[in-house]
Amino acid sequence: MPNIITTTEVQQSIGTISNTIAEQSYIVTNRGKGKIVMLPYFEGCDETVADYLEDFDMAKNAKTLKQRYQKSAQSGRSRLVI
């Protein structure tokens, strides 16, 4: 279970956080809203992080993506054969 801390707590205790990050993860909040997730790094997690960033980008742009692909779906079947 991640620890939930504020941005002020991060600033005040970054040393403690960096010492415990291997065993704990953190969700950093600002004014009650989640802003940052701090996770321990391990060798080989680069692909997992890249997948997360792609998911984040899609969630952030969901409205635009839905509009774009809705228009595509309404245009009907393509004649393209692979």
NUTOR-624062 format. One line per field, with one value per residue: residue number from 1; residue in one letter; x, y, z of N, C-alpha, C, O in turn. Coordinates in steps of 0.001 Angstrom, whole numbers. Layout:
# residues N
n NUM / ...
res A / ...
n.east X / ...
n.north Y / ...
n.up Z / ...
ca.east X / ...
ca.north Y / ...
ca.up Z / ...
c.east X / ...
c.north Y / ...
c.up Z / ...
o.east X / ...
o.north Y / ...
o.up Z / ...
END
This chain:
# residues 82
n 1 / 2 / 3 / 4 / 5 / 6 / 7 / 8 / 9 / 10 / 11 / 12 / 13 / 14 / 15 / 16 / 17 / 18 / 19 / 20 / 21 / 22 / 23 / 24 / 25 / 26 / 27 / 28 / 29 / 30 / 31 / 32 / 33 / 34 / 35 / 36 / 37 / 38 / 39 / 40 / 41 / 42 / 43 / 44 / 45 / 46 / 47 / 48 / 49 / 50 / 51 / 52 / 53 / 54 / 55 / 56 / 57 / 58 / 59 / 60 / 61 / 62 / 63 / 64 / 65 / 66 / 67 / 68 / 69 / 70 / 71 / 72 / 73 / 74 / 75 / 76 / 77 / 78 / 79 / 80 / 81 / 82
res M / P / N / I / I / T / T / T / E / V / Q / Q / S / I / G / T / I / S / N / T / I / A / E / Q / S / Y / I / V / T / N / R / G / K / G / K / I / V / M / L / P / Y / F / E / G / C / D / E / T / V / A / D / Y / L / E / D / F / D / M / A / K / N / A / K / T / L / K / Q / R / Y / Q / K / S / A / Q / S / G / R / S / R / L / V / I
n.east 839 / 701 / 2232 / 604 / 1439 / 2085 / 3139 / 4659 / 5590 / 7258 / 9269 / 10288 / 11224 / 12846 / 15209 / 14654 / 12634 / 14059 / 15711 / 13931 / 12545 / 12980 / 11533 / 9017 / 6300 / 5113 / 2420 / 2085 / 483 / -1175 / -2867 / -4876 / -5240 / -4048 / -786 / 1780 / 3416 / 5610 / 7862 / 9775 / 12816 / 13801 / 16040 / 15350 / 12763 / 12065 / 10469 / 7959 / 7502 / 7439 / 5110 / 3229 / 3444 / 2504 / -151 / -974 / -775 / -2728 / -5020 / -5071 / -5608 / -8049 / -10621 / -10141 / -9008 / -11176 / -13009 / -11603 / -11349 / -13981 / -15000 / -13532 / -14540 / -17167 / -16872 / -16905 / -16065 / -12747 / -11002 / -8543 / -6269 / -4312
n.north -1167 / 2148 / 5039 / 8031 / 11284 / 14809 / 17509 / 19286 / 17646 / 15998 / 17802 / 18384 / 15936 / 14522 / 13049 / 10880 / 9683 / 8923 / 7032 / 5029 / 4292 / 1929 / 12 / 1090 / 2828 / 5991 / 8293 / 11482 / 14365 / 17456 / 19983 / 18154 / 16669 / 14032 / 14124 / 13153 / 10038 / 8122 / 5644 / 2651 / 2027 / -562 / -2794 / -3190 / -2225 / -354 / -742 / -1197 / 1279 / 2895 / 1875 / 2670 / 5485 / 5808 / 4940 / 6949 / 9200 / 8582 / 8546 / 11188 / 12464 / 11443 / 12350 / 13711 / 11594 / 9783 / 11243 / 11429 / 8695 / 7898 / 9287 / 8022 / 5402 / 5808 / 6302 / 3967 / 697 / 46 / -236 / -1247 / -3902 / -6168
n.up 0 / -921 / 588 / 1443 / 952 / 1397 / -806 / 654 / 2741 / 1244 / 487 / 3015 / 3951 / 2098 / 2206 / 3938 / 2442 / 123 / 1260 / 1983 / -257 / -1651 / -306 / -5 / -1579 / -2826 / -2919 / -3917 / -2859 / -3626 / -2242 / -1644 / -3956 / -5982 / -7329 / -7963 / -8392 / -6644 / -7158 / -6455 / -8211 / -10424 / -12056 / -15419 / -15502 / -17327 / -19640 / -18520 / -17286 / -19567 / -20771 / -18850 / -19081 / -21676 / -21326 / -19552 / -21200 / -23140 / -21505 / -20693 / -23086 / -23871 / -24720 / -27167 / -28633 / -28716 / -30263 / -32696 / -33473 / -33498 / -35653 / -37635 / -37413 / -38205 / -40864 / -42253 / -43682 / -44748 / -47885 / -47779 / -47824 / -46112
ca.east 0 / 1547 / 2050 / 98 / 2097 / 1910 / 4352 / 5446 / 6278 / 8350 / 10333 / 10866 / 11799 / 13303 / 16241 / 13977 / 11945 / 15041 / 16229 / 12905 / 11827 / 13121 / 10515 / 7728 / 5993 / 4467 / 1563 / 2266 / -705 / -1100 / -4225 / -5802 / -5311 / -2844 / 15 / 2985 / 3607 / 7036 / 8001 / 11164 / 13353 / 14508 / 16626 / 14426 / 11392 / 11904 / 9328 / 6759 / 7342 / 7029 / 3695 / 2453 / 3432 / 1607 / -1511 / -1230 / -986 / -4031 / -6064 / -5075 / -6152 / -9133 / -11704 / -9678 / -8849 / -12509 / -13576 / -10876 / -11641 / -15409 / -15116 / -12988 / -15470 / -18364 / -16584 / -17161 / -14930 / -11724 / -10690 / -7158 / -6078 / -2912
ca.north 0 / 3343 / 6103 / 9264 / 12409 / 16086 / 18055 / 19875 / 16540 / 15570 / 18781 / 18314 / 14635 / 13825 / 12079 / 9693 / 9052 / 8255 / 5859 / 3994 / 4075 / 533 / -793 / 1760 / 3750 / 7193 / 9133 / 12838 / 15173 / 18904 / 20466 / 17035 / 15958 / 13294 / 14788 / 12404 / 8711 / 7817 / 4189 / 2190 / 1631 / -1837 / -3062 / -3787 / -1693 / 705 / -1027 / -995 / 2725 / 3402 / 1504 / 3555 / 6821 / 5745 / 4910 / 8283 / 10095 / 8262 / 8986 / 12646 / 12904 / 10504 / 13006 / 13931 / 10289 / 9235 / 11983 / 11050 / 7337 / 7819 / 9746 / 6954 / 4272 / 6182 / 6381 / 2662 / -207 / 465 / -1227 / -1652 / -5303 / -6436
ca.up 0 / -954 / 1572 / 860 / 1606 / 704 / -1417 / 1749 / 3409 / 358 / 620 / 4355 / 4293 / 885 / 2593 / 4455 / 1317 / -739 / 1987 / 2136 / -1516 / -2093 / 365 / 26 / -2666 / -2312 / -3739 / -3430 / -3108 / -3484 / -1953 / -1615 / -5237 / -6330 / -8354 / -8316 / -7830 / -6486 / -7091 / -6470 / -9513 / -10490 / -13361 / -16364 / -15406 / -18317 / -20521 / -17717 / -17131 / -20878 / -20931 / -17978 / -19665 / -22831 / -20775 / -19020 / -22344 / -23726 / -20576 / -20716 / -24371 / -24205 / -25448 / -28533 / -29282 / -28984 / -31390 / -33904 / -33896 / -33777 / -37037 / -38467 / -37380 / -38952 / -42298 / -42870 / -43896 / -45689 / -48937 / -47555 / -47494 / -45757
c.east 894 / 1227 / 1548 / 689 / 1876 / 3225 / 5249 / 6232 / 7427 / 9531 / 11038 / 11589 / 12267 / 14382 / 15645 / 13275 / 12933 / 15641 / 15216 / 12198 / 11939 / 12059 / 9117 / 7538 / 5171 / 3549 / 1644 / 1050 / -390 / -2538 / -5263 / -5925 / -3981 / -2100 / 1168 / 2907 / 5103 / 7171 / 9471 / 11572 / 13975 / 14986 / 15600 / 13011 / 11111 / 10690 / 8002 / 6471 / 6875 / 5557 / 2800 / 2349 / 2528 / 142 / -1908 / -1552 / -2354 / -5166 / -6194 / -5750 / -7346 / -10224 / -11340 / -9557 / -10209 / -13147 / -12920 / -11288 / -13130 / -15655 / -14623 / -13956 / -16722 / -18120 / -16747 / -15894 / -14003 / -11517 / -9270 / -7103 / -4590 / -2660
c.north 1244 / 4303 / 7338 / 10416 / 13676 / 16539 / 18688 / 18794 / 16010 / 16504 / 18670 / 17009 / 13845 / 12788 / 10783 / 8939 / 8303 / 7028 / 4722 / 3642 / 2630 / -369 / -199 / 2592 / 4896 / 7802 / 10519 / 13663 / 16653 / 19397 / 19351 / 16241 / 15270 / 13966 / 13920 / 11018 / 8455 / 6321 / 3801 / 1763 / 246 / -2046 / -3756 / -3235 / -629 / 488 / -799 / 495 / 3340 / 3076 / 2402 / 4947 / 6878 / 5733 / 6279 / 9256 / 9848 / 8718 / 10507 / 13176 / 12063 / 11147 / 13207 / 12612 / 9676 / 9925 / 11553 / 9674 / 7089 / 8228 / 8668 / 5773 / 4566 / 6222 / 5036 / 1840 / 330 / -641 / -1764 / -3120 / -5507 / -7900
c.up 0 / 188 / 850 / 1651 / 784 / 86 / -356 / 2473 / 2556 / 519 / 1969 / 4636 / 3080 / 1205 / 3084 / 3328 / 433 / -61 / 2054 / 827 / -2017 / -1471 / 277 / -1232 / -2087 / -3371 / -3122 / -3835 / -2953 / -3366 / -2078 / -2899 / -5515 / -7473 / -8855 / -7689 / -7802 / -6229 / -7044 / -7881 / -9389 / -11916 / -14251 / -16312 / -16464 / -19219 / -19785 / -17534 / -18453 / -21145 / -20083 / -18586 / -20896 / -22371 / -20232 / -20146 / -22989 / -22824 / -20597 / -21975 / -24816 / -25042 / -26915 / -29287 / -29622 / -30183 / -32700 / -34397 / -34096 / -35225 / -38002 / -38539 / -38209 / -40458 / -43013 / -43031 / -44954 / -46740 / -48764 / -47125 / -47224 / -45847
o.east 1768 / 100 / 2021 / 481 / 1520 / 4290 / 6474 / 7406 / 8462 / 10668 / 12254 / 12485 / 12102 / 14457 / 16083 / 13318 / 12671 / 16038 / 15607 / 11330 / 11060 / 11717 / 8132 / 8508 / 4607 / 3868 / 1314 / 639 / 538 / -3331 / -6377 / -6638 / -2917 / -2708 / 1496 / 2389 / 5779 / 6672 / 10323 / 10772 / 14598 / 14396 / 15046 / 12136 / 10019 / 9967 / 7047 / 5319 / 6007 / 4831 / 1743 / 1265 / 1861 / -701 / -3040 / -2495 / -3056 / -6175 / -7300 / -6395 / -7628 / -10707 / -12138 / -9958 / -10377 / -13758 / -13606 / -11547 / -13504 / -16429 / -15223 / -14166 / -17272 / -19070 / -16729 / -14812 / -14417 / -11817 / -8841 / -7792 / -3733 / -1544
o.north 1365 / 4363 / 7655 / 10526 / 13607 / 16018 / 18626 / 18988 / 15614 / 16056 / 18844 / 16975 / 12626 / 11754 / 9702 / 7710 / 7168 / 6081 / 3560 / 2769 / 2166 / -1404 / -912 / 3006 / 4785 / 7817 / 10710 / 13662 / 17042 / 19241 / 19571 / 15239 / 15853 / 14338 / 13950 / 10854 / 8562 / 5796 / 4539 / 1213 / -79 / -1528 / -4789 / -3737 / -61 / 1436 / -275 / 921 / 4213 / 3909 / 2843 / 5529 / 7886 / 6421 / 6722 / 10041 / 10796 / 9226 / 11044 / 14224 / 11978 / 10532 / 12908 / 12520 / 9110 / 9269 / 11338 / 9488 / 6153 / 7586 / 8436 / 5209 / 3666 / 6180 / 4980 / 2224 / 977 / -1811 / -2637 / -3532 / -5080 / -8352
o.up 859 / 680 / -241 / 2859 / -393 / 416 / -464 / 2790 / 3093 / 671 / 2050 / 5479 / 3036 / 540 / 2688 / 3270 / 36 / -740 / 2171 / 818 / -2744 / -2043 / 467 / -1868 / -998 / -4560 / -1951 / -4996 / -2244 / -4295 / -2553 / -2938 / -5308 / -8477 / -10041 / -6584 / -8826 / -5234 / -7538 / -8636 / -8378 / -12864 / -13877 / -17018 / -16488 / -19525 / -20357 / -17620 / -18455 / -21688 / -20536 / -18602 / -21131 / -22947 / -20424 / -20048 / -23342 / -23313 / -20527 / -21936 / -26011 / -25993 / -27803 / -30448 / -30702 / -31026 / -33700 / -35586 / -34802 / -35936 / -39052 / -39613 / -38845 / -41240 / -44243 / -42587 / -45916 / -46505 / -49518 / -46193 / -47997 / -45590
END
